[in-house]
């Protein structure tokens, strides 16, 4: 370890060489290399974390660039993991970088997380967040949580020592109808940078023990008035008793008119011609879409329903399955006799089947 590289840290009275050595020996996994994951990775890499693991199976789109600042115009269409690994290696060649070119699933979560000391949740969807929580409970590992909503954000540390878990704060997964992700609500580009930096700080505190970790407290940040609010919450002991992973895709959203990504993949492989509606934005659609799909962005759907054949079954897809579920409800309100299928998990889930 080149101590001169980190002298501005080691010269801190309450940090020193001992804390730097702890960072160098640590192994941290960051799930997601998007708006939150990028600042987490860049700062932990620069500060001297010994091993950084990255779970990411997505590609770079133009809509990512306003907040995922490690990427540029020339990276559009490339895999996020490929670009992140190259940039981080250039930033600090001493870090051991481990790429996991996949999305986190029930089948791979325990195997991937088992090899790390701390897990960072830098995702943007509830199924993965609950999966991370439960896997960390089973493996007895702390994880640092961050979430974004417009101009606001949340931060906490779960499962740290005897502290509460994510389920102690949010016992059950909300339906896709309740809280859309940032693809629907949007997010101001700088907010992920602020929250991701705070997540990186919590990781450092967990590893080095330099001060109180944000466990048992939810930090809420409002970017418009630059305010912070902390809310305490207790451990609910039964939430520490998880022994097996569940099915984390939102079954509460599933109706008889929803199909799994596996069923959808089989349908595409058949010779059946289907009416496939993609409700993502025009920019998202331009970057990546399925053949023969119709693009009507979610927000314009009610004004462009005439572009669809309501007498034929309609299969709706989006990025994660949230917008498609709401779009399904909109279509059925207009034409209750239509047959409308929501594709659960969206393109994110479908792509995992192609790996």
Secondary structure, 3 states (H helix, E strand, C coil): CCHHHHHHHHCCCCCHHHHHHHHHCCEEEEECCCHHHHHHHHHHHHHCCCEEEEECCCECCHHHCCCCCCCCHHHCCCEHHHHHHHHHHHHCCCCEEEEECCCCCCCCHHHHHCCCCEEEECCCCHHHHHHHHHHHHHHCCEEEEEEEEECEEEEEEECCCCCCCHHHHCCCCCCCCCCCCHHHHCECHHHHHHHHHHHHHHHHHHHHCCCCCCECEEEEEECCCCEEEEEECCCCHHHHCCCCCCCCCCHHHCCCCEECHHHHHHHHHCCCCCEEEECCCHHHHHHCCCCCEEECCHHHHHHCHHHCCCCCCEEEECCCCHHHHHHHHHHHHHCCCCCEEEECCHHHHHHHCCC
